[in-house]
Amino acid sequence: MRKASQFKLSAIMLATALLLGACGGNASPGAGGEEAPSGAKKVSFTIGYASGDPAAKKAIATAVETFMAQHPDIEIKDLSETSSSAYLDWLKTKDAVGEFPDLVEMRDTEVFAEAGKIVELPADLLELFDSPPEVDGKVWNAPIAVNVPQGIIYSKKAYADAGITELPTTYDEFIAIQEKLKASGITPIVVGGKDIFHMGFWVNKFLIDNVYAQDPDWNSKKTAKQVSFTDENVVQAMTDFKQLFQNYVDKGWLSTGDNQTASILVSGKAAQLFSGTWMFSQIEEADPNFDYGFYAVPDRQGNINVIGLPSPAGWSLSAEAAKDPEKTEAIKEFIRFFFEPEQYADYLASMNAIASTKAEVTYESNEAMKVALELIADPKVTKSLAINNWWGDNLIPPQFRNWYYKKLQEMVISDGDVKTYMQQVDAEYDNQVKANSM
C-alpha cells in the first residue's frame, strides 16, 4: 500500500513559492566555485538540520566549525532551522524559495525521496554503517545515530522529599508516584508544549504501550481503514494522555519551550521531565551538581516498551547538489569526517546518543545513560517507533503528525471528550490519505 506516501510535495512547494517568492531567488546560496583567499577554487555547500534541541544544534555546529578549520578549501554555510515551525514545514519553505540545503538532516525521507529532492547515499559511504534502514530497497541516509529510548528524568531530591523510595513497576505505581509528588507541593511533570515536536514524547509513550507494542503495522491498517482512532486501545491511550496532562503536568506547559525544560527541572520547579537521553547534557550544563535518575515508564501490565527501532533518517544529499561533482565530493568528505571515531565520539557524548557506525565508538557515560543502554540491549524490552517514524506501508500522511498533536493540545485545554476527538482525528487521517493519493 503506497497511497499514504504519495505526497504532492511539488504542488505545495509551488503554492508556498508564490507566497514567499520575494524572500529568495532560485539560485542555491551554497553554489560551489568561490575563490579561496589563496586564489584556489573554494567549494561551498549549505547544510540544514533541525535545531529544536540545543544540544544537537551545538554539537553539529561544532563539527562544522572543526571541519572547516581542517579543510580551508571547503566552506559550509549553516542553514539550521531556527523558527518555531515544524522541521518538515521549514524544509518545504526552504525548497519553495530555492534554498533547499545541499546536505540535509532528513527525517521525512520517503516524502522527499519520492519528490526527487534527495538522492541515494553514495555507495562508498555505505560501508560506514551496519545495515542502515532502506526505503524502496534503497539507502537514502547516513544515520546520524541510533534511536534512543525516552523515559522519566527525575530529581532524586524531589523523590526523596516526597518519600518515594522505589521506582514504579507498573503504570498504576507511576501514577501513585505522581500523587506523592503533588502532595509534597512540587509540580510533578514539566512539558515543553510550545514546541510541537515535544508533544510527541508523551503521545507516543501511550501509543506505543497501547497500540504499536502489540501491532507495529497499525498505521498501514489505519490507512486501509481496517482499524480506527476510535478503537478502544487508541481511546485508552489518549485518555491516559489527557488525564496525565490535566492532573500532573505544569499548568504553563503550552507556553513552555523544550529548551526551558532543563532549567525548570534543575531549579526544583518540577520533579520530572519525560524526554530522551539528549537532555542529560543540557541538564548537567544547567546545573552540574543536579542529582537525577532515568527510567522507562512501565505499562499497566508492567511491560517496558520504548522507542528503539532503527528508522530511515540522517544526512542526505540533495538531488541538486548531486549534480555538482566537486560539491558532492566535499559533502562526502564532511560525512566521512563527521563519523570519524574521535569526532563522532564527541558528538555522541554531547547528545548521549548511540553510534550507528560499524566502527565501535565509545565515550564515558553516566548512570542515566547506562540505564538507557541497558533498555536498548534488553531483549525483554519491546522496541518501537513514534507514529511518524514508520515508513513504507506504515508511513502516515506527512502533515498528519503536527495536526494530530495540536488537536490533542486542544482536547486537553478544552477538556474535550476523548472519543469525540478521536472521531475527528480518524476523519482527518482518512481525508489526508485521500488528498495525498489524488
C-alpha positions as CSV (number, residue, x, y, z in Angstrom):
1,M,0.0,0.0,0.0
2,R,1.6,3.2,-1.2
3,K,-1.2,5.8,-1.2
4,A,-0.3,7.3,2.2
5,S,3.2,8.0,1.0
6,Q,2.3,9.7,-2.3
7,F,2.9,13.3,-1.2
8,K,2.2,16.0,-3.6
9,L,5.3,18.0,-2.5
10,S,5.8,19.9,-5.7
11,A,2.4,21.4,-5.7
12,I,2.7,22.6,-2.1
13,M,6.2,24.0,-2.9
14,L,4.7,25.9,-5.8
15,A,2.0,27.4,-3.7
16,T,4.4,28.3,-1.0
17,A,6.8,29.9,-3.5
18,L,4.0,32.1,-4.8
19,L,3.5,33.4,-1.2
20,L,7.2,33.6,-0.3
21,G,8.8,34.3,-3.7
22,A,10.0,37.7,-2.6
23,C,12.1,36.0,0.2
24,G,14.6,34.5,-2.2
25,G,15.5,33.5,-5.7
26,N,16.0,30.2,-7.4
27,A,19.8,30.1,-7.1
28,S,21.1,28.0,-4.3
29,P,23.1,30.1,-1.8
30,G,25.6,27.2,-1.5
31,A,26.8,27.1,-5.0
32,G,30.4,26.0,-5.4
33,G,33.1,27.9,-7.3
34,E,34.0,30.7,-4.9
35,E,37.6,31.8,-4.7
36,A,39.5,30.9,-1.6
37,P,41.7,33.6,-0.1
38,S,44.8,31.9,-1.6
39,G,43.3,32.2,-5.0
40,A,42.5,28.5,-5.2
41,K,38.9,27.4,-6.0
42,K,36.8,27.1,-2.9
43,V,34.0,24.6,-2.8
44,S,30.9,25.7,-0.9
45,F,27.8,23.9,0.2
46,T,24.8,24.5,2.5
47,I,23.8,22.3,5.4
48,G,20.4,22.2,7.0
49,Y,19.4,20.5,10.2
50,A,16.8,20.7,13.0
51,S,17.8,22.9,15.8
52,G,14.9,22.4,18.2
53,D,17.2,20.7,20.6
54,P,20.0,23.0,21.8
55,A,22.5,20.1,22.4
56,A,22.1,18.8,18.9
57,K,22.4,22.3,17.3
58,K,25.6,22.9,19.3
59,A,27.1,19.5,18.5
60,I,26.5,19.8,14.8
61,A,27.7,23.4,14.7
62,T,30.9,22.4,16.5
63,A,31.5,19.7,13.9
64,V,31.0,22.1,11.1
65,E,33.4,24.6,12.5
66,T,36.1,22.0,13.2
67,F,35.7,20.6,9.7
68,M,36.2,24.0,8.0
69,A,39.2,24.7,10.2
70,Q,40.8,21.5,8.9
71,H,39.6,22.0,5.3
72,P,40.1,25.6,4.3
73,D,39.2,24.8,0.7
74,I,35.6,23.9,1.8
75,E,33.0,26.3,3.1
76,I,29.8,25.1,4.8
77,K,27.0,27.6,5.1
78,D,24.8,26.9,8.0
79,L,21.0,26.9,7.3
80,S,19.9,25.3,10.5
81,E,16.2,25.7,11.3
82,T,15.7,28.5,13.7
83,S,11.9,29.1,13.6
84,S,9.2,27.7,15.8
85,S,7.6,25.9,12.8
86,A,7.8,22.2,12.3
87,Y,11.0,21.0,10.6
88,L,9.1,19.5,7.7
89,D,7.4,22.8,7.1
90,W,10.7,24.6,7.3
91,L,12.3,22.4,4.7
92,K,9.3,22.8,2.4
93,T,9.6,26.6,2.7
94,K,13.4,26.4,2.0
95,D,12.7,24.4,-1.1
96,A,10.0,26.8,-2.3
97,V,12.3,29.8,-2.2
98,G,15.2,27.9,-3.8
99,E,17.2,27.3,-0.6
100,F,16.8,23.6,-0.1
101,P,20.1,22.6,1.7
102,D,22.8,20.7,-0.2
103,L,23.3,18.4,2.8
104,V,20.2,18.0,4.9
105,E,19.3,16.2,8.1
106,M,16.4,14.2,6.6
107,R,13.6,12.9,8.8
108,D,10.8,12.6,6.3
109,T,12.9,10.6,3.9
110,E,10.1,8.9,1.9
111,V,8.4,12.2,1.3
112,F,11.4,13.9,-0.2
113,A,12.8,10.8,-2.0
114,E,9.5,10.4,-3.9
115,A,9.5,14.1,-4.7
116,G,13.0,13.8,-6.2
117,K,14.6,16.2,-3.7
118,I,17.3,13.8,-2.4
119,V,19.4,11.1,-3.9
120,E,20.6,7.7,-2.6
121,L,23.5,7.7,-0.2
122,P,26.7,7.3,-2.3
123,A,27.8,3.7,-2.4
124,D,31.3,4.4,-1.0
125,L,29.7,5.8,2.2
126,L,27.5,2.7,2.8
127,E,30.5,0.8,4.2
128,L,30.5,3.1,7.3
129,F,27.2,1.8,8.6
130,D,25.8,-1.5,9.8
131,S,22.6,-2.4,7.9
132,P,21.1,1.1,7.6
133,P,17.3,1.1,7.0
134,E,16.1,1.0,3.4
135,V,13.2,2.7,1.7
136,D,12.1,1.0,-1.5
137,G,15.2,-1.1,-1.3
138,K,17.5,2.0,-1.3
139,V,19.5,3.7,1.4
140,W,18.9,7.4,1.4
141,N,20.6,8.5,4.7
142,A,23.8,8.4,6.6
143,P,22.1,7.6,10.0
144,I,23.3,10.2,12.5
145,A,22.7,8.0,15.5
146,V,20.5,5.1,16.6
147,N,17.1,5.9,18.0
148,V,17.3,6.2,21.8
149,P,14.7,5.3,24.4
150,Q,12.7,8.1,26.1
151,G,11.7,8.0,29.7
152,I,11.4,9.9,33.0
153,I,14.3,12.1,34.0
154,Y,13.6,12.7,37.7
155,S,15.1,14.8,40.5
156,K,16.4,12.4,43.2
157,K,15.9,15.1,45.8
158,A,12.2,15.6,44.8
159,Y,11.6,11.8,45.0
160,A,13.3,11.6,48.4
161,D,11.4,14.7,49.7
162,A,8.1,13.0,48.7
163,G,9.0,9.8,50.4
164,I,9.5,7.8,47.1
165,T,12.0,5.0,47.7
166,E,11.2,2.7,44.8
167,L,10.8,3.1,41.1
168,P,7.5,2.0,39.6
169,T,7.0,-1.5,38.2
170,T,3.5,-0.7,36.7
171,Y,1.8,2.4,35.3
172,D,-0.5,2.5,38.3
173,E,2.5,2.7,40.5
174,F,3.8,5.5,38.3
175,I,0.6,7.4,38.9
176,A,0.9,6.8,42.6
177,I,4.3,8.5,42.5
178,Q,2.7,11.5,40.8
179,E,0.2,11.8,43.6
180,K,3.0,11.7,46.2
181,L,4.9,14.4,44.4
182,K,1.8,16.5,44.1
183,A,1.1,16.1,47.8
184,S,4.7,17.2,48.6
185,G,4.0,20.6,47.0
186,I,6.0,20.2,43.8
187,T,4.7,20.2,40.2
188,P,5.2,16.6,39.1
189,I,6.0,17.0,35.4
190,V,7.3,19.7,33.1
191,V,6.4,19.7,29.4
192,G,7.7,21.9,26.6
193,G,4.4,22.0,24.8
194,K,5.2,25.3,22.9
195,D,7.3,23.1,20.6
196,I,5.0,20.8,18.7
197,F,7.7,18.0,18.4
198,H,7.9,17.8,22.2
199,M,4.2,16.8,22.4
200,G,5.2,13.6,20.7
201,F,7.1,12.3,23.7
202,W,4.1,11.6,25.8
203,V,1.7,11.0,22.9
204,N,3.9,8.2,21.6
205,K,4.6,6.7,25.0
206,F,0.9,5.9,25.3
207,L,0.5,4.9,21.6
208,I,3.4,2.5,21.9
209,D,2.1,1.0,25.1
210,N,-1.5,0.6,23.8
211,V,-1.1,0.2,20.1
212,Y,2.4,-0.3,18.5
213,A,3.8,-2.8,21.1
214,Q,1.0,-5.2,20.0
215,D,0.7,-4.2,16.4
216,P,3.7,-2.5,14.6
217,D,1.7,-2.4,11.4
218,W,-1.2,-0.4,12.9
219,N,-0.5,2.6,10.7
220,S,-0.9,0.6,7.4
221,K,-4.1,-0.9,8.8
222,K,-5.4,2.5,9.6
223,T,-4.6,3.7,6.1
224,A,-6.6,0.7,4.8
225,K,-9.5,1.6,7.2
226,Q,-9.1,-1.7,9.0
227,V,-8.6,0.0,12.3
228,S,-9.6,3.3,13.7
229,F,-8.5,6.0,16.2
230,T,-11.9,5.4,17.8
231,D,-10.9,1.8,18.7
232,E,-10.7,1.0,22.4
233,N,-6.9,0.8,22.5
234,V,-6.3,4.2,21.0
235,V,-9.0,5.8,23.1
236,Q,-7.4,4.4,26.2
237,A,-4.0,5.7,25.1
238,M,-5.4,9.2,24.6
239,T,-7.4,9.1,27.8
240,D,-4.2,8.3,29.7
241,F,-2.6,11.2,27.9
242,K,-5.3,13.7,28.7
243,Q,-5.6,12.6,32.4
244,L,-1.8,12.9,32.9
245,F,-1.7,16.4,31.4
246,Q,-4.7,17.6,33.4
247,N,-3.6,16.2,36.7
248,Y,0.2,16.2,36.8
249,V,1.7,18.4,34.2
250,D,2.8,22.0,34.9
251,K,-0.1,24.4,34.0
252,G,2.2,26.5,31.8
253,W,3.0,23.6,29.5
254,L,1.6,25.2,26.4
255,S,3.8,28.3,26.6
256,T,6.9,26.4,27.8
257,G,9.6,25.7,25.2
258,D,11.6,22.5,25.0
259,N,14.8,24.5,25.7
260,Q,13.3,25.7,29.0
261,T,12.5,22.3,30.5
262,A,16.0,21.5,31.8
263,S,16.2,24.7,33.8
264,I,12.7,24.2,35.2
265,L,13.7,20.7,36.3
266,V,17.0,21.7,37.9
267,S,15.5,24.7,39.6
268,G,13.1,22.5,41.6
269,K,10.0,23.9,40.0
270,A,9.1,20.5,38.7
271,A,10.2,17.0,39.7
272,Q,10.3,15.2,36.3
273,L,10.7,15.5,32.6
274,F,9.8,12.9,30.0
275,S,12.3,13.1,27.2
276,G,15.3,11.4,25.6
277,T,18.9,10.9,26.6
278,W,19.9,14.0,24.7
279,M,18.6,16.0,27.6
280,F,21.2,14.7,30.0
281,S,23.9,17.1,28.8
282,Q,21.5,20.0,28.9
283,I,20.6,19.2,32.5
284,E,24.3,18.9,33.5
285,E,25.1,22.1,31.8
286,A,22.2,23.9,33.6
287,D,23.4,22.5,37.0
288,P,26.5,20.2,37.1
289,N,25.5,19.2,40.7
290,F,21.9,18.3,39.9
291,D,21.3,14.7,41.0
292,Y,19.0,12.9,38.6
293,G,17.9,9.5,37.5
294,F,16.3,7.9,34.5
295,Y,13.8,5.1,33.9
296,A,11.3,3.9,31.3
297,V,7.7,4.2,32.4
298,P,6.1,0.7,32.5
299,D,2.6,0.0,31.1
300,R,-0.3,-1.3,33.2
301,Q,0.9,-4.9,32.9
302,G,4.4,-4.0,33.9
303,N,5.9,-4.3,30.4
304,I,8.6,-1.9,29.2
305,N,8.0,-0.5,25.7
306,V,10.3,2.2,24.3
307,I,11.4,3.9,21.1
308,G,14.4,2.0,19.9
309,L,13.9,0.6,16.4
310,P,16.0,2.0,13.5
311,S,14.3,4.4,11.1
312,P,15.4,5.9,7.8
313,A,16.7,9.3,8.9
314,G,20.1,11.1,8.8
315,W,22.3,13.1,6.5
316,S,21.1,13.1,2.9
317,L,22.4,14.7,-0.3
318,S,20.1,16.9,-2.2
319,A,19.4,16.0,-5.8
320,E,20.6,19.4,-6.9
321,A,23.9,19.2,-5.1
322,A,24.5,15.7,-6.5
323,K,24.6,17.2,-10.0
324,D,27.9,19.0,-9.0
325,P,30.8,16.5,-8.7
326,E,33.0,18.9,-6.7
327,K,30.3,19.8,-4.3
328,T,29.4,16.1,-3.9
329,E,32.9,15.2,-3.1
330,A,33.1,18.0,-0.5
331,I,29.9,16.8,1.1
332,K,31.2,13.2,1.2
333,E,34.4,14.5,2.8
334,F,32.3,16.1,5.6
335,I,30.2,13.0,6.1
336,R,33.4,10.9,6.5
337,F,34.8,13.5,8.9
338,F,31.5,13.6,10.9
339,F,31.7,9.8,11.5
340,E,35.4,9.6,12.3
341,P,35.6,7.9,15.7
342,E,37.2,10.8,17.6
343,Q,34.9,13.5,16.2
344,Y,31.8,11.2,16.3
345,A,32.5,10.2,19.9
346,D,32.4,13.9,20.8
347,Y,29.1,14.3,19.1
348,L,27.6,11.2,20.7
349,A,28.8,12.3,24.1
350,S,27.3,15.7,23.8
351,M,24.0,14.1,22.8
352,N,24.2,10.9,24.9
353,A,23.5,9.2,21.7
354,I,24.2,5.7,20.4
355,A,26.6,5.1,17.4
356,S,25.2,4.0,14.1
357,T,28.6,3.1,12.6
358,K,30.2,-0.3,12.0
359,A,33.3,1.0,13.8
360,E,32.9,0.9,17.6
361,V,32.7,4.3,19.1
362,T,32.6,4.7,22.8
363,Y,32.5,7.5,25.3
364,E,32.2,7.8,29.1
365,S,28.5,7.5,30.0
366,N,26.8,8.4,33.3
367,E,24.4,6.4,35.4
368,A,21.4,7.6,33.5
369,M,22.8,6.8,30.1
370,K,23.8,3.3,31.3
371,V,20.1,2.7,32.1
372,A,19.2,3.7,28.5
373,L,21.8,1.4,27.0
374,E,20.5,-1.4,29.1
375,L,17.0,-0.8,27.8
376,I,18.2,-1.0,24.2
377,A,20.2,-4.2,24.9
378,D,17.4,-5.9,26.9
379,P,15.5,-8.4,24.7
380,K,12.6,-8.3,27.1
381,V,12.0,-4.6,26.3
382,T,9.8,-4.0,23.3
383,K,11.3,-1.6,20.8
384,S,9.1,0.6,18.7
385,L,8.9,3.9,16.8
386,A,6.9,7.1,17.1
387,I,3.8,7.4,14.9
388,N,5.6,9.5,12.2
389,N,8.8,7.5,12.1
390,W,7.4,4.4,10.5
391,W,7.9,4.1,6.7
392,G,6.8,2.1,3.7
393,D,3.2,0.9,4.1
394,N,3.2,2.3,7.6
395,L,4.1,5.9,6.6
396,I,1.4,8.3,7.7
397,P,0.4,11.4,5.7
398,P,3.2,13.9,6.2
399,Q,1.0,16.7,7.5
400,F,-0.9,14.5,9.9
401,R,1.5,14.3,12.9
402,N,1.5,18.1,13.6
403,W,-2.2,18.4,13.1
404,Y,-2.8,15.4,15.5
405,Y,-0.5,16.8,18.2
406,K,-2.2,20.2,18.0
407,K,-5.6,18.6,18.2
408,L,-4.6,16.7,21.3
409,Q,-3.5,20.0,22.8
410,E,-6.9,21.4,22.1
411,M,-8.5,18.3,23.6
412,V,-6.6,18.8,26.9
413,I,-7.2,22.5,27.1
414,S,-10.9,22.3,26.4
415,D,-11.4,19.2,28.5
416,G,-12.9,17.6,25.4
417,D,-14.5,14.2,25.2
418,V,-11.7,11.7,24.1
419,K,-14.0,9.6,21.9
420,T,-15.4,12.6,20.1
421,Y,-12.0,14.0,19.4
422,M,-10.8,10.6,18.2
423,Q,-13.7,10.6,15.7
424,Q,-12.4,13.9,14.4
425,V,-8.8,12.5,14.3
426,D,-10.0,9.5,12.4
427,A,-11.8,11.5,9.8
428,E,-8.9,13.9,9.3
429,Y,-6.5,11.0,8.8
430,D,-8.7,9.5,6.1
431,N,-9.1,12.9,4.4
432,Q,-5.3,13.4,4.3
433,V,-4.7,9.9,2.9
434,K,-7.3,10.6,0.2
435,A,-5.8,14.0,-0.6
436,N,-2.3,12.6,-0.9
437,S,-3.4,9.8,-3.3
438,M,-5.2,12.1,-5.7
